[in-house]
Amino acid sequence: MTTNGCLFATSESSRATSNPPAETTLPSRTESLPPAAEHPSAPLAPAYVPGEPLLLTEREAAKALAVSPRKLWDLRMNGEIPCVRFGRSVRYDPADLQAWIARTKATA
């Protein structure tokens, strides 16, 4: 039986014949976590910087990357840079632009 992605035994006989769970030790709350910079899922940039826009227009994104709007369109159409769409409006997440720069640096 599955509930919210968890498996549960459905009969008493299956519970009686199954092996007891092995004892596991959980980390104590006093153990420190690695700094955010060393954590593998640490973001490249903060999620929101006060005073900065959350999304950039096509012109703003092209200017930030120092490329033409046409080159930005090519990058978007090739799937290299993701975008956010609101109807016909296209916006770019600055974190996606930074990630593209990092990927481009790695391959160059």
C-alpha positions in Angstrom: 0.0 0.0 0.0 1.4 3.4 -0.9 0.4 6.7 0.8 2.1 9.9 -0.3 5.0 7.9 -1.8 5.6 5.8 1.3 5.3 2.1 1.3 3.3 0.4 4.1 2.8 -3.3 4.8 -0.8 -4.4 4.2 -1.0 -7.6 6.3 0.0 -8.7 9.8 1.9 -11.7 8.4 4.2 -9.5 6.3 5.0 -7.5 9.4 5.8 -10.6 11.5 8.1 -12.1 9.0 10.0 -9.0 8.0 13.4 -8.2 9.6 13.4 -5.6 12.3 14.9 -2.2 11.1 18.5 -1.7 11.7 19.4 0.8 14.2 20.5 4.1 12.7 22.3 6.9 14.3 21.1 10.4 13.5 23.4 13.3 13.5 23.1 15.4 16.7 21.8 18.9 16.5 25.1 20.1 17.8 27.0 19.0 14.8 27.8 21.8 12.5 26.9 21.9 8.8 29.5 22.8 6.2 29.6 26.5 5.2 27.2 27.5 2.4 30.1 28.0 -0.1 31.2 24.4 0.4 27.7 23.0 0.2 27.1 21.4 -3.3 23.6 22.9 -3.6 24.7 26.5 -2.6 23.2 29.0 -5.1 25.4 31.1 -7.3 23.7 34.3 -6.3 21.3 35.4 -3.6 17.7 34.8 -4.4 16.7 38.5 -4.0 18.8 41.6 -3.6 16.8 44.6 -2.4 16.7 47.3 -5.1 17.5 44.9 -7.9 14.8 43.6 -10.3 13.9 40.0 -10.0 13.7 39.6 -13.8 15.3 41.5 -16.7 13.7 42.6 -19.9 15.3 41.4 -23.2 17.1 44.7 -23.6 18.4 44.8 -20.0 19.6 41.2 -20.3 21.4 41.8 -23.6 23.0 44.9 -22.1 24.1 43.0 -19.0 25.7 40.3 -21.1 27.2 42.9 -23.6 25.5 41.2 -26.5 22.9 42.3 -29.1 19.3 41.5 -28.5 19.4 39.3 -31.6 22.3 37.2 -30.1 20.3 36.9 -26.9 17.4 35.7 -28.9 19.6 33.1 -30.7 20.9 31.9 -27.3 17.3 31.5 -26.0 16.1 29.8 -29.1 19.0 27.3 -29.0 18.1 26.5 -25.3 21.3 27.9 -23.9 19.6 30.6 -21.8 16.2 29.9 -20.2 13.6 32.6 -20.1 10.3 33.4 -18.3 7.3 34.2 -20.4 4.3 36.3 -19.4 2.0 36.1 -22.4 4.1 37.7 -25.2 6.6 39.3 -22.7 10.0 37.6 -22.3 12.0 38.1 -19.1 15.3 36.7 -18.0 16.4 35.6 -14.5 19.8 37.2 -13.6 20.8 33.9 -11.9 20.2 32.1 -15.2 22.4 34.6 -16.9 25.1 34.1 -14.3 24.8 30.3 -14.7 25.2 30.6 -18.5 28.4 32.7 -17.9 29.8 30.1 -15.6 29.0 27.3 -18.1 30.6 29.2 -20.9 33.7 29.9 -18.8 34.0 26.2 -18.1 33.9 25.1 -21.7 36.1 28.0 -23.1 
